[in-house]
Structures are given as C-alpha cells and as structure tokens.
Amino acid sequence: MLLRSVYLVAGRMLNPRPNSSAGALVRCSYGTAQTPKHTLSSWERFVVSVTRTRKTGEIPDAVSYDTMEKANSRFRIMLMFGMMSFSILGSVVAIRAGRENVKAHKGSLYAKNHVRYANENK
C-alpha cells in the first residue's frame, strides 16, 4: 500500500487533506492523524468572515486547510472584481472629463497643436 507522505514548507504541511469530509483520518508516512488545522491570525479571521465561508459568530480558532483555501480564493476573486470595477469607473470618468474639456475649448487637442506648430514654423 502506498502511503501519502507529508511535506513541510515554512512550517506548514502541504497537501495533507483527505478525500472525505473534515475531521476524517489521514494516512501519513508517520501513521494516522486527524486532519491538520490552520490556526487563524486576525487578518485570516477577517478574510474568512468577509468571504462568508463561515458565519462571523462560528469561526473557531483553527479551521481546516480546505476552508482557508476556499476563503482565500473567494477573497482573491472579490479583490479582482473590485479592481475591475474601479478601472471601468476610472475609464468612464476620464472619458467624460475629456469630452467636457473638448466642449469647453471648442476643439480638439490635435487642432490646437496643429495651429500652434503652424504658427511656430512661420
């Protein structure tokens, strides 16, 4: 029987998750153990609550790696959508400001530069 080995990187176990639900036993190279838990910092607790992975009142001190991975993925997606929204909003504001600027000066920047360079080269 092939045993799953556990690799440690920066003090964290990589891929020790079982194929079944949380709390199940995992066979590791050193025997059986309960599913490893990840202790939460205040920032990670905030990420878990903001992404609605767990309700704010029921967040324990340690959650499974699957829960933390799910929360991080949701937070990354939320952050991406926020950046896209601000980019689109900034583009719309810049376009409107440019249109108002053209109306206020009665012409385009190209026309102004064309006249200026024609006057300079005389």
N, CA, C and O atoms as a printed pandas DataFrame, in Angstrom:
     atom_number atom_name residue_name chain_id  residue_number  x_coord  y_coord  z_coord
0              1         N          MET        A               1    0.841   -1.165    0.000
1              2        CA          MET        A               1    0.000    0.000    0.000
2              3         C          MET        A               1    0.895    1.240    0.000
3              4         O          MET        A               1    1.870    1.321    0.747
4              5         N          LEU        A               2    0.541    2.199   -0.853
5              6        CA          LEU        A               2    1.306    3.421   -0.970
6              7         C          LEU        A               2    0.818    4.418    0.068
7              8         O          LEU        A               2   -0.368    4.747    0.106
8              9         N          LEU        A               3    1.708    4.893    0.894
9             10        CA          LEU        A               3    1.351    5.848    1.939
10            11         C          LEU        A               3    1.591    7.262    1.438
11            12         O          LEU        A               3    2.560    7.532    0.727
12            13         N          ARG        A               4    0.690    8.160    1.822
13            14        CA          ARG        A               4    0.842    9.565    1.451
14            15         C          ARG        A               4    1.867   10.192    2.377
15            16         O          ARG        A               4    1.761   10.064    3.597
16            17         N          SER        A               5    2.842   10.857    1.822
17            18        CA          SER        A               5    3.850   11.491    2.662
18            19         C          SER        A               5    3.487   12.954    2.848
19            20         O          SER        A               5    2.793   13.540    2.017
20            21         N          VAL        A               6    3.947   13.528    3.915
21            22        CA          VAL        A               6    3.670   14.915    4.249
22            23         C          VAL        A               6    4.949   15.713    4.053
23            24         O          VAL        A               6    6.017   15.314    4.518
24            25         N          TYR        A               7    4.836   16.833    3.365
25            26        CA          TYR        A               7    5.983   17.694    3.130
26            27         C          TYR        A               7    5.794   18.975    3.925
27            28         O          TYR        A               7    4.701   19.540    3.936
28            29         N          LEU        A               8    6.836   19.435    4.584
29            30        CA          LEU        A               8    6.774   20.662    5.359
30            31         C          LEU        A               8    7.497   21.763    4.607
31            32         O          LEU        A               8    8.644   21.597    4.193
32            33         N          VAL        A               9    6.812   22.897    4.433
33            34        CA          VAL        A               9    7.408   24.072    3.824
34            35         C          VAL        A               9    7.042   25.251    4.702
35            36         O          VAL        A               9    5.860   25.528    4.908
36            37         N          ALA        A              10    8.020   25.937    5.211
37            38        CA          ALA        A              10    7.824   27.098    6.083
38            39         C          ALA        A              10    6.920   26.749    7.257
39            40         O          ALA        A              10    6.099   27.566    7.676
40            41         N          GLY        A              11    7.064   25.557    7.781
41            42        CA          GLY        A              11    6.309   25.173    8.966
42            43         C          GLY        A              11    4.888   24.741    8.701
43            44         O          GLY        A              11    4.150   24.482    9.651
44            45         N          ARG        A              12    4.465   24.650    7.442
45            46        CA          ARG        A              12    3.102   24.256    7.110
46            47         C          ARG        A              12    3.123   22.962    6.322
47            48         O          ARG        A              12    4.039   22.718    5.536
48            49         N          MET        A              13    2.122   22.142    6.531
49            50        CA          MET        A              13    2.028   20.893    5.780
50            51         C          MET        A              13    1.391   21.157    4.427
51            52         O          MET        A              13    0.425   21.914    4.325
52            53         N          LEU        A              14    1.921   20.545    3.412
53            54        CA          LEU        A              14    1.370   20.684    2.075
54            55         C          LEU        A              14    0.585   19.444    1.705
55            56         O          LEU        A              14    1.076   18.324    1.846
56            57         N          ASN        A              15   -0.608   19.639    1.242
57            58        CA          ASN        A              15   -1.492   18.598    0.727
58            59         C          ASN        A              15   -1.699   17.433    1.703
59            60         O          ASN        A              15   -1.581   16.275    1.304
60            61         N          PRO        A              16   -2.008   17.723    2.981
61            62        CA          PRO        A              16   -2.322   16.626    3.883
62            63         C          PRO        A              16   -3.816   16.350    3.946
63            64         O          PRO        A              16   -4.271   15.609    4.818
64            65         N          ARG        A              17   -4.596   16.943    3.020
65            66        CA          ARG        A              17   -6.049   16.862    3.087
66            67         C          ARG        A              17   -6.552   15.490    2.679
67            68         O          ARG        A              17   -6.011   14.869    1.765
68            69         N          PRO        A              18   -7.581   15.023    3.356
69            70        CA          PRO        A              18   -8.189   13.752    2.963
70            71         C          PRO        A              18   -9.162   13.955    1.817
71            72         O          PRO        A              18   -9.504   15.085    1.470
72            73         N          ASN        A              19   -9.599   12.864    1.240
73            74        CA          ASN        A              19  -10.584   12.940    0.174
74            75         C          ASN        A              19  -11.993   13.058    0.723
75            76         O          ASN        A              19  -12.915   13.387   -0.023
76            77         N          SER        A              20  -12.183   12.798    2.008
77            78        CA          SER        A              20  -13.507   12.858    2.599
78            79         C          SER        A              20  -13.666   14.147    3.391
79            80         O          SER        A              20  -12.871   15.074    3.233
80            81         N          SER        A              21  -14.686   14.215    4.243
81            82        CA          SER        A              21  -15.015   15.439    4.957
82            83         C          SER        A              21  -13.981   15.762    6.023
83            84         O          SER        A              21  -13.120   14.944    6.348
84            85         N          ALA        A              22  -14.087   16.992    6.567
85            86        CA          ALA        A              22  -13.142   17.448    7.587
86            87         C          ALA        A              22  -13.297   16.611    8.848
87            88         O          ALA        A              22  -14.399   16.172    9.177
88            89         N          GLY        A              23  -12.219   16.398    9.533
89            90        CA          GLY        A              23  -12.239   15.620   10.751
90            91         C          GLY        A              23  -11.937   14.147   10.515
91            92         O          GLY        A              23  -11.788   13.385   11.471
92            93         N          ALA        A              24  -11.846   13.743    9.266
93            94        CA          ALA        A              24  -11.544   12.341    8.955
94            95         C          ALA        A              24  -10.054   12.095    9.173
95            96         O          ALA        A              24   -9.260   13.031    9.266
96            97         N          LEU        A              25   -9.701   10.842    9.250
97            98        CA          LEU        A              25   -8.307   10.496    9.461
98            99         C          LEU        A              25   -7.555   10.464    8.146
99           100         O          LEU        A              25   -8.088   10.055    7.115
100          101         N          VAL        A              26   -6.309   10.901    8.201
101          102        CA          VAL        A              26   -5.445   10.913    7.031
102          103         C          VAL        A              26   -4.306    9.952    7.286
103          104         O          VAL        A              26   -3.721    9.943    8.369
104          105         N          ARG        A              27   -3.992    9.146    6.291
105          106        CA          ARG        A              27   -2.850    8.253    6.442
106          107         C          ARG        A              27   -1.621    9.009    5.952
107          108         O          ARG        A              27   -1.546    9.406    4.789
108          109         N          CYS        A              28   -0.671    9.200    6.839
109          110        CA          CYS        A              28    0.571    9.895    6.520
110          111         C          CYS        A              28    1.708    8.900    6.611
111          112         O          CYS        A              28    1.513    7.755    7.019
112          113         N          SER        A              29    2.889    9.336    6.232
113          114        CA          SER        A              29    4.030    8.434    6.278
114          115         C          SER        A              29    4.379    8.047    7.713
115          116         O          SER        A              29    5.040    7.032    7.935
116          117         N          TYR        A              30    3.946    8.837    8.679
117          118        CA          TYR        A              30    4.240    8.532   10.068
118          119         C          TYR        A              30    3.048    7.919   10.788
119          120         O          TYR        A              30    3.071    7.816   12.015
120          121         N          GLY        A              31    2.015    7.510   10.076
121          122        CA          GLY        A              31    0.852    6.861   10.689
122          123         C          GLY        A              31   -0.406    7.665   10.440
123          124         O          GLY        A              31   -0.454    8.492    9.530
124          125         N          THR        A              32   -1.429    7.422   11.253
125          126        CA          THR        A              32   -2.690    8.131   11.085
126          127         C          THR        A              32   -2.750    9.315   12.032
127          128         O          THR        A              32   -2.205    9.272   13.135
128          129         N          ALA        A              33   -3.416   10.368   11.592
129          130        CA          ALA        A              33   -3.568   11.572   12.406
130          131         C          ALA        A              33   -4.853   12.263   11.986
131          132         O          ALA        A              33   -5.397   11.976   10.919
132          133         N          GLN        A              34   -5.332   13.156   12.806
133          134        CA          GLN        A              34   -6.520   13.913   12.426
134          135         C          GLN        A              34   -6.145   14.938   11.375
135          136         O          GLN        A              34   -4.971   15.270   11.211
136          137         N          THR        A              35   -7.147   15.439   10.660
137          138        CA          THR        A              35   -6.913   16.429    9.626
138          139         C          THR        A              35   -6.221   17.636   10.235
139          140         O          THR        A              35   -6.690   18.164   11.243
140          141         N          PRO        A              36   -5.122   18.084    9.653
141          142        CA          PRO        A              36   -4.408   19.234   10.211
142          143         C          PRO        A              36   -5.279   20.481   10.153
143          144         O          PRO        A              36   -6.052   20.676    9.215
144          145         N          LYS        A              37   -5.143   21.295   11.147
145          146        CA          LYS        A              37   -5.888   22.548   11.223
146          147         C          LYS        A              37   -4.931   23.716   11.079
147          148         O          LYS        A              37   -3.744   23.620   11.393
148          149         N          HIS        A              38   -5.472   24.810   10.602
149          150        CA          HIS        A              38   -4.704   26.030   10.417
150          151         C          HIS        A              38   -5.169   27.030   11.467
151          152         O          HIS        A              38   -6.348   27.381   11.500
152          153         N          THR        A              39   -4.268   27.493   12.321
153          154        CA          THR        A              39   -4.642   28.494   13.315
154          155         C          THR        A              39   -4.730   29.857   12.630
155          156         O          THR        A              39   -3.873   30.210   11.820
156          157         N          LEU        A              40   -5.759   30.604   12.957
157          158        CA          LEU        A              40   -6.062   31.853   12.259
158          159         C          LEU        A              40   -5.427   33.051   12.940
159          160         O          LEU        A              40   -5.431   33.165   14.166
160          161         N          SER        A              41   -4.883   33.942   12.125
161          162        CA          SER        A              41   -4.469   35.247   12.617
162          163         C          SER        A              41   -5.684   36.167   12.517
163          164         O          SER        A              41   -6.731   35.757   12.014
164          165         N          SER        A              42   -5.555   37.386   12.983
165          166        CA          SER        A              42   -6.695   38.305   12.920
166          167         C          SER        A              42   -7.056   38.632   11.467
167          168         O          SER        A              42   -8.234   38.772   11.140
168          169         N          TRP        A              43   -6.047   38.756   10.594
169          170        CA          TRP        A              43   -6.322   39.040    9.180
170          171         C          TRP        A              43   -7.050   37.865    8.526
171          172         O          TRP        A              43   -8.005   38.069    7.777
172          173         N          GLU        A              44   -6.607   36.643    8.805
173          174        CA          GLU        A              44   -7.246   35.468    8.205
174          175         C          GLU        A              44   -8.659   35.283    8.742
175          176         O          GLU        A              44   -9.543   34.833    8.013
176          177         N          ARG        A              45   -8.882   35.623   10.005
177          178        CA          ARG        A              45  -10.233   35.579   10.568
178          179         C          ARG        A              45  -11.137   36.570    9.831
179          180         O          ARG        A              45  -12.298   36.274    9.550
180          181         N          PHE        A              46  -10.587   37.756    9.519
181          182        CA          PHE        A              46  -11.319   38.757    8.753
182          183         C          PHE        A              46  -11.654   38.233    7.356
183          184         O          PHE        A              46  -12.777   38.406    6.885
184          185         N          VAL        A              47  -10.692   37.596    6.694
185          186        CA          VAL        A              47  -10.916   37.049    5.349
186          187         C          VAL        A              47  -12.000   35.977    5.374
187          188         O          VAL        A              47  -12.853   35.938    4.488
188          189         N          VAL        A              48  -11.972   35.109    6.381
189          190        CA          VAL        A              48  -12.970   34.041    6.483
190          191         C          VAL        A              48  -14.355   34.633    6.697
191          192         O          VAL        A              48  -15.331   34.132    6.138
192          193         N          SER        A              49  -14.459   35.694    7.499
193          194        CA          SER        A              49  -15.775   36.270    7.753
194          195         C          SER        A              49  -16.269   37.097    6.570
195          196         O          SER        A              49  -17.460   37.065    6.260
196          197         N          VAL        A              50  -15.382   37.839    5.902
197          198        CA          VAL        A              50  -15.798   38.681    4.771
198          199         C          VAL        A              50  -16.262   37.830    3.588
199          200         O          VAL        A              50  -17.224   38.185    2.907
200          201         N          THR        A              51  -15.598   36.733    3.350
201          202        CA          THR        A              51  -15.955   35.892    2.208
202          203         C          THR        A              51  -17.141   34.980    2.505
203          204         O          THR        A              51  -17.545   34.187    1.654
204          205         N          ARG        A              52  -17.693   35.089    3.694
205          206        CA          ARG        A              52  -18.852   34.299    4.110
206          207         C          ARG        A              52  -18.596   32.804    4.008
207          208         O          ARG        A              52  -19.514   32.027    3.749
208          209         N          THR        A              53  -17.346   32.404    4.212
209          210        CA          THR        A              53  -17.030   30.982    4.256
210          211         C          THR        A              53  -17.639   30.372    5.510
211          212         O          THR        A              53  -18.146   29.251    5.489
212          213         N          ARG        A              54  -17.582   31.123    6.592
213          214        CA          ARG        A              54  -18.247   30.754    7.844
214          215         C          ARG        A              54  -18.901   31.998    8.411
215          216         O          ARG        A              54  -18.468   33.115    8.128
216          217         N          LYS        A              55  -19.932   31.814    9.203
217          218        CA          LYS        A              55  -20.571   32.968    9.837
218          219         C          LYS        A              55  -19.634   33.543   10.886
219          220         O          LYS        A              55  -18.822   32.826   11.471
220          221         N          THR        A              56  -19.756   34.846   11.116
221          222        CA          THR        A              56  -18.828   35.540   11.999
222          223         C          THR        A              56  -18.821   34.947   13.401
223          224         O          THR        A              56  -17.757   34.845   14.012
224          225         N          GLY        A              57  -19.955   34.560   13.916
225          226        CA          GLY        A              57  -20.031   34.047   15.263
226          227         C          GLY        A              57  -19.487   32.645   15.432
227          228         O          GLY        A              57  -19.145   32.257   16.550
228          229         N          GLU        A              58  -19.396   31.877   14.371
229          230        CA          GLU        A              58  -18.997   30.481   14.497
230          231         C          GLU        A              58  -17.612   30.179   13.929
231          232         O          GLU        A              58  -17.345   29.045   13.533
232          233         N          ILE        A              59  -16.737   31.165   13.885
233          234        CA          ILE        A              59  -15.371   30.941   13.402
234          235         C          ILE        A              59  -14.530   30.439   14.569
235          236         O          ILE        A              59  -14.349   31.162   15.548
236          237         N          PRO        A              60  -14.014   29.216   14.486
237          238        CA          PRO        A              60  -13.173   28.701   15.575
238          239         C          PRO        A              60  -11.758   29.261   15.495
239          240         O          PRO        A              60  -11.423   30.006   14.575
240          241         N          ASP        A              61  -10.939   28.896   16.465
241          242        CA          ASP        A              61   -9.544   29.360   16.466
242          243         C          ASP        A              61   -8.717   28.692   15.374
243          244         O          ASP        A              61   -7.725   29.252   14.908
244          245         N          ALA        A              62   -9.131   27.490   14.968
245          246        CA          ALA        A              62   -8.406   26.758   13.925
246          247         C          ALA        A              62   -9.422   26.186   12.944
247          248         O          ALA        A              62  -10.433   25.610   13.345
248          249         N          VAL        A              63   -9.143   26.351   11.661
249          250        CA          VAL        A              63  -10.009   25.813   10.613
250          251         C          VAL        A              63   -9.185   24.889    9.725
251          252         O          VAL        A              63   -7.956   24.900    9.783
252          253         N          SER        A              64   -9.857   24.096    8.910
253          254        CA          SER        A              64   -9.146   23.179    8.025
254          255         C          SER        A              64   -8.486   23.961    6.887
255          256         O          SER        A              64   -8.858   25.097    6.595
256          257         N          TYR        A              65   -7.514   23.333    6.265
257          258        CA          TYR        A              65   -6.832   23.970    5.142
258          259         C          TYR        A              65   -7.792   24.183    3.967
259          260         O          TYR        A              65   -7.652   25.153    3.222
260          261         N          ASP        A              66   -8.765   23.281    3.801
261          262        CA          ASP        A              66   -9.747   23.449    2.735
262          263         C          ASP        A              66  -10.555   24.722    2.931
263          264         O          ASP        A              66  -10.789   25.465    1.978
264          265         N          THR        A              67  -10.980   24.975    4.160
265          266        CA          THR        A              67  -11.752   26.187    4.456
266          267         C          THR        A              67  -10.912   27.426    4.196
267          268         O          THR        A              67  -11.405   28.399    3.625
268          269         N          MET        A              68   -9.657   27.403    4.603
269          270        CA          MET        A              68   -8.787   28.561    4.396
270          271         C          MET        A              68   -8.506   28.778    2.914
271          272         O          MET        A              68   -8.467   29.918    2.451
272          273         N          GLU        A              69   -8.311   27.703    2.177
273          274        CA          GLU        A              69   -8.076   27.810    0.729
274          275         C          GLU        A              69   -9.301   28.376    0.024
275          276         O          GLU        A              69   -9.178   29.207   -0.876
276          277         N          LYS        A              70  -10.472   27.929    0.432
277          278        CA          LYS        A              70  -11.727   28.432   -0.145
278          279         C          LYS        A              70  -11.896   29.919    0.160
279          280         O          LYS        A              70  -12.282   30.691   -0.718
280          281         N          ALA        A              71  -11.607   30.324    1.400
281          282        CA          ALA        A              71  -11.728   31.734    1.782
282          283         C          ALA        A              71  -10.745   32.597    1.004
283          284         O          ALA        A              71  -11.106   33.677    0.538
284          285         N          ASN        A              72   -9.503   32.131    0.856
285          286        CA          ASN        A              72   -8.505   32.904    0.101
286          287         C          ASN        A              72   -8.893   33.034   -1.364
287          288         O          ASN        A              72   -8.703   34.095   -1.958
288          289         N          SER        A              73   -9.433   31.977   -1.955
289          290        CA          SER        A              73   -9.855   32.035   -3.351
290          291         C          SER        A              73  -11.006   33.021   -3.533
291          292         O          SER        A              73  -11.012   33.812   -4.475
292          293         N          ARG        A              74  -11.970   32.967   -2.630
293          294        CA          ARG        A              74  -13.092   33.907   -2.717
294          295         C          ARG        A              74  -12.619   35.340   -2.527
295          296         O          ARG        A              74  -13.081   36.242   -3.226
296          297         N          PHE        A              75  -11.706   35.559   -1.592
297          298        CA          PHE        A              75  -11.192   36.912   -1.352
298          299         C          PHE        A              75  -10.431   37.421   -2.570
299          300         O          PHE        A              75  -10.558   38.590   -2.936
300          301         N          ARG        A              76   -9.644   36.560   -3.198
301          302        CA          ARG        A              76   -8.900   36.943   -4.399
302          303         C          ARG        A              76   -9.856   37.334   -5.526
303          304         O          ARG        A              76   -9.605   38.298   -6.250
304          305         N          ILE        A              77  -10.954   36.582   -5.675
305          306        CA          ILE        A              77  -11.938   36.888   -6.708
306          307         C          ILE        A              77  -12.645   38.194   -6.400
307          308         O          ILE        A              77  -12.864   39.007   -7.299
308          309         N          MET        A              78  -13.011   38.409   -5.121
309          310        CA          MET        A              78  -13.653   39.669   -4.739
310          311         C          MET        A              78  -12.731   40.855   -5.018
311          312         O          MET        A              78  -13.177   41.888   -5.516
312          313         N          LEU        A              79  -11.455   40.705   -4.698
313          314        CA          LEU        A              79  -10.491   41.768   -4.936
314          315         C          LEU        A              79  -10.342   42.048   -6.431
315          316         O          LEU        A              79  -10.233   43.204   -6.840
316          317         N          MET        A              80  -10.338   40.989   -7.245
317          318        CA          MET        A              80  -10.232   41.157   -8.698
318          319         C          MET        A              80  -11.442   41.923   -9.244
319          320         O          MET        A              80  -11.285   42.828  -10.063
320          321         N          PHE        A              81  -12.656   41.559   -8.789
321          322        CA          PHE        A              81  -13.855   42.258   -9.256
322          323         C          PHE        A              81  -13.847   43.715   -8.802
323          324         O          PHE        A              81  -14.294   44.592   -9.542
324          325         N          GLY        A              82  -13.349   43.984   -7.605
325          326        CA          GLY        A              82  -13.241   45.361   -7.135
326          327         C          GLY        A              82  -12.294   46.180   -7.993
327          328         O          GLY        A              82  -12.597   47.320   -8.344
328          329         N          MET        A              83  -11.140   45.600   -8.335
329          330        CA          MET        A              83  -10.176   46.316   -9.180
330          331         C          MET        A              83  -10.739   46.552  -10.577
331          332         O          MET        A              83  -10.528   47.613  -11.164
332          333         N          MET        A              84  -11.456   45.564  -11.110
333          334        CA          MET        A              84  -12.073   45.749  -12.434
334          335         C          MET        A              84  -13.107   46.865  -12.387
335          336         O          MET        A              84  -13.179   47.682  -13.304
336          337         N          SER        A              85  -13.904   46.907  -11.333
337          338        CA          SER        A              85  -14.935   47.938  -11.204
338          339         C          SER        A              85  -14.301   49.323  -11.131
339          340         O          SER        A              85  -14.763   50.250  -11.797
340          341         N          PHE        A              86  -13.242   49.474  -10.324
341          342        CA          PHE        A              86  -12.583   50.771  -10.229
342          343         C          PHE        A              86  -11.901   51.161  -11.541
343          344         O          PHE        A              86  -11.843   52.345  -11.873
344          345         N          SER        A              87  -11.389   50.197  -12.282
345          346        CA          SER        A              87  -10.780   50.501  -13.578
346          347         C          SER        A              87  -11.818   51.001  -14.568
347          348         O          SER        A              87  -11.584   51.972  -15.288
348          349         N          ILE        A              88  -12.959   50.337  -14.601
349          350        CA          ILE        A              88  -14.031   50.765  -15.513
350          351         C          ILE        A              88  -14.548   52.128  -15.106
351          352         O          ILE        A              88  -14.771   52.985  -15.962
352          353         N          LEU        A              89  -14.744   52.348  -13.800
353          354        CA          LEU        A              89  -15.203   53.643  -13.312
354          355         C          LEU        A              89  -14.197   54.741  -13.645
355          356         O          LEU        A              89  -14.590   55.827  -14.071
356          357         N          GLY        A              90  -12.906   54.474  -13.459
357          358        CA          GLY        A              90  -11.881   55.457  -13.797
358          359         C          GLY        A              90  -11.853   55.775  -15.284
359          360         O          GLY        A              90  -11.635   56.924  -15.667
360          361         N          SER        A              91  -12.071   54.765  -16.132
361          362        CA          SER        A              91  -12.106   54.994  -17.576
362          363         C          SER        A              91  -13.279   55.878  -17.965
363          364         O          SER        A              91  -13.136   56.790  -18.780
364          365         N          VAL        A              92  -14.442   55.606  -17.377
365          366        CA          VAL        A              92  -15.638   56.410  -17.675
366          367         C          VAL        A              92  -15.428   57.855  -17.236
367          368         O          VAL        A              92  -15.783   58.781  -17.965
368          369         N          VAL        A              93  -14.852   58.056  -16.050
369          370        CA          VAL        A              93  -14.596   59.415  -15.562
370          371         C          VAL        A              93  -13.606   60.134  -16.473
371          372         O          VAL        A              93  -13.799   61.309  -16.782
372          373         N          ALA        A              94  -12.549   59.446  -16.909
373          374        CA          ALA        A              94  -11.556   60.070  -17.793
374          375         C          ALA        A              94  -12.170   60.433  -19.147
375          376         O          ALA        A              94  -11.873   61.495  -19.694
376          377         N          ILE        A              95  -13.014   59.569  -19.686
377          378        CA          ILE        A              95  -13.659   59.856  -20.976
378          379         C          ILE        A              95  -14.580   61.060  -20.859
379          380         O          ILE        A              95  -14.579   61.939  -21.720
380          381         N          ARG        A              96  -15.366   61.094  -19.785
381          382        CA          ARG        A              96  -16.281   62.236  -19.611
382          383         C          ARG        A              96  -15.505   63.532  -19.402
383          384         O          ARG        A              96  -15.888   64.571  -19.940
384          385         N          ALA        A              97  -14.433   63.489  -18.638
385          386        CA          ALA        A              97  -13.627   64.696  -18.416
386          387         C          ALA        A              97  -13.024   65.178  -19.739
387          388         O          ALA        A              97  -12.973   66.380  -20.002
388          389         N          GLY        A              98  -12.569   64.238  -20.564
389          390        CA          GLY        A              98  -12.024   64.617  -21.865
390          391         C          GLY        A              98  -13.064   65.235  -22.773
391          392         O          GLY        A              98  -12.777   66.204  -23.476
392          393         N          ARG        A              99  -14.270   64.689  -22.770
393          394        CA          ARG        A              99  -15.342   65.254  -23.599
394          395         C          ARG        A              99  -15.723   66.660  -23.136
395          396         O          ARG        A              99  -15.939   67.552  -23.956
396          397         N          GLU        A             100  -15.803   66.852  -21.815
397          398        CA          GLU        A             100  -16.118   68.190  -21.296
398          399         C          GLU        A             100  -15.012   69.174  -21.622
399          400         O          GLU        A             100  -15.279   70.344  -21.896
400          401         N          ASN        A             101  -13.779   68.711  -21.594
401          402        CA          ASN        A             101  -12.646   69.569  -21.920
402          403         C          ASN        A             101  -12.692   69.986  -23.388
403          404         O          ASN        A             101  -12.382   71.131  -23.715
404          405         N          VAL        A             102  -13.067   69.089  -24.251
405          406        CA          VAL        A             102  -13.178   69.415  -25.678
406          407         C          VAL        A             102  -14.286   70.437  -25.897
407          408         O          VAL        A             102  -14.109   71.378  -26.671
408          409         N          LYS        A             103  -15.417   70.272  -25.232
409          410        CA          LYS        A             103  -16.532   71.220  -25.374
410          411         C          LYS        A             103  -16.145   72.601  -24.849
411          412         O          LYS        A             103  -16.526   73.613  -25.439
412          413         N          ALA        A             104  -15.399   72.656  -23.753
413          414        CA          ALA        A             104  -15.024   73.938  -23.156
414          415         C          ALA        A             104  -14.034   74.699  -24.028
415          416         O          ALA        A             104  -14.072   75.929  -24.051
416          417         N          HIS        A             105  -13.158   74.018  -24.737
417          418        CA          HIS        A             105  -12.140   74.679  -25.544
418          419         C          HIS        A             105  -12.517   74.763  -27.015
419          420         O          HIS        A             105  -11.738   75.274  -27.819
420          421         N          LYS        A             106  -13.660   74.285  -27.373
421          422        CA          LYS        A             106  -14.174   74.384  -28.749
422          423         C          LYS        A             106  -13.222   73.778  -29.762
423          424         O          LYS        A             106  -12.964   74.382  -30.803
424          425         N          GLY        A             107  -12.712   72.635  -29.488
425          426        CA          GLY        A             107  -11.839   71.969  -30.438
426          427         C          GLY        A             107  -11.062   70.860  -29.769
427          428         O          GLY        A             107  -11.115   70.673  -28.553
428          429         N          SER        A             108  -10.346   70.135  -30.590
429          430        CA          SER        A             108   -9.587   69.011  -30.056
430          431         C          SER        A             108   -8.142   69.426  -29.794
431          432         O          SER        A             108   -7.697   70.486  -30.234
432          433         N          LEU        A             109   -7.442   68.603  -29.094
433          434        CA          LEU        A             109   -6.035   68.844  -28.806
434          435         C          LEU        A             109   -5.218   68.795  -30.093
435          436         O          LEU        A             109   -4.244   69.532  -30.242
436          437         N          TYR        A             110   -5.612   67.931  -31.017
437          438        CA          TYR        A             110   -4.916   67.838  -32.299
438          439         C          TYR        A             110   -5.004   69.159  -33.054
439          440         O          TYR        A             110   -4.015   69.631  -33.614
440          441         N          ALA        A             111   -6.205   69.752  -33.065
441          442        CA          ALA        A             111   -6.384   71.020  -33.792
442          443         C          ALA        A             111   -5.560   72.133  -33.150
443          444         O          ALA        A             111   -4.969   72.951  -33.855
444          445         N          LYS        A             112   -5.516   72.169  -31.828
445          446        CA          LYS        A             112   -4.725   73.194  -31.140
446          447         C          LYS        A             112   -3.243   73.044  -31.458
447          448         O          LYS        A             112   -2.570   74.032  -31.755
448          449         N          ASN        A             113   -2.731   71.828  -31.400
449          450        CA          ASN        A             113   -1.315   71.591  -31.683
450          451         C          ASN        A             113   -0.988   71.905  -33.143
451          452         O          ASN        A             113    0.086   72.428  -33.443
452          453         N          HIS        A             114   -1.896   71.590  -34.034
453          454        CA          HIS        A             114   -1.684   71.870  -35.453
454          455         C          HIS        A             114   -1.538   73.374  -35.688
455          456         O          HIS        A             114   -0.650   73.804  -36.424
456          457         N          VAL        A             115   -2.396   74.164  -35.073
457          458        CA          VAL        A             115   -2.321   75.619  -35.205
458          459         C          VAL        A             115   -1.039   76.143  -34.560
459          460         O          VAL        A             115   -0.370   77.007  -35.128
460          461         N          ARG        A             116   -0.694   75.630  -33.389
461          462        CA          ARG        A             116    0.500   76.096  -32.685
462          463         C          ARG        A             116    1.768   75.809  -33.490
463          464         O          ARG        A             116    2.627   76.680  -33.625
464          465         N          TYR        A             117    1.888   74.586  -34.028
465          466        CA          TYR        A             117    3.076   74.252  -34.815
466          467         C          TYR        A             117    3.120   75.019  -36.139
467          468         O          TYR        A             117    4.200   75.325  -36.645
468          469         N          ALA        A             118    1.951   75.326  -36.696
469          470        CA          ALA        A             118    1.930   76.099  -37.935
470          471         C          ALA        A             118    2.414   77.513  -37.665
471          472         O          ALA        A             118    3.114   78.104  -38.488
472          473         N          ASN        A             119    2.040   78.061  -36.504
473          474        CA          ASN        A             119    2.489   79.423  -36.152
474          475         C          ASN        A             119    3.985   79.443  -35.818
475          476         O          ASN        A             119    4.669   80.420  -36.123
476          477         N          GLU        A             120    4.503   78.369  -35.190
477          478        CA          GLU        A             120    5.912   78.334  -34.831
478          479         C          GLU        A             120    6.823   78.189  -36.058
479          480         O          GLU        A             120    7.939   78.708  -36.063
480          481         N          ASN        A             121    6.364   77.504  -37.071
481          482        CA          ASN        A             121    7.199   77.221  -38.248
482          483         C          ASN        A             121    7.145   78.340  -39.289
483          484         O          ASN        A             121    7.783   78.227  -40.336
484          485         N          LYS        A             122    6.413   79.398  -39.033
485          486        CA          LYS        A             122    6.354   80.507  -39.995
486          487         C          LYS        A             122    7.572   81.358  -39.937
487          488         O          LYS        A             122    7.680   82.332  -40.681
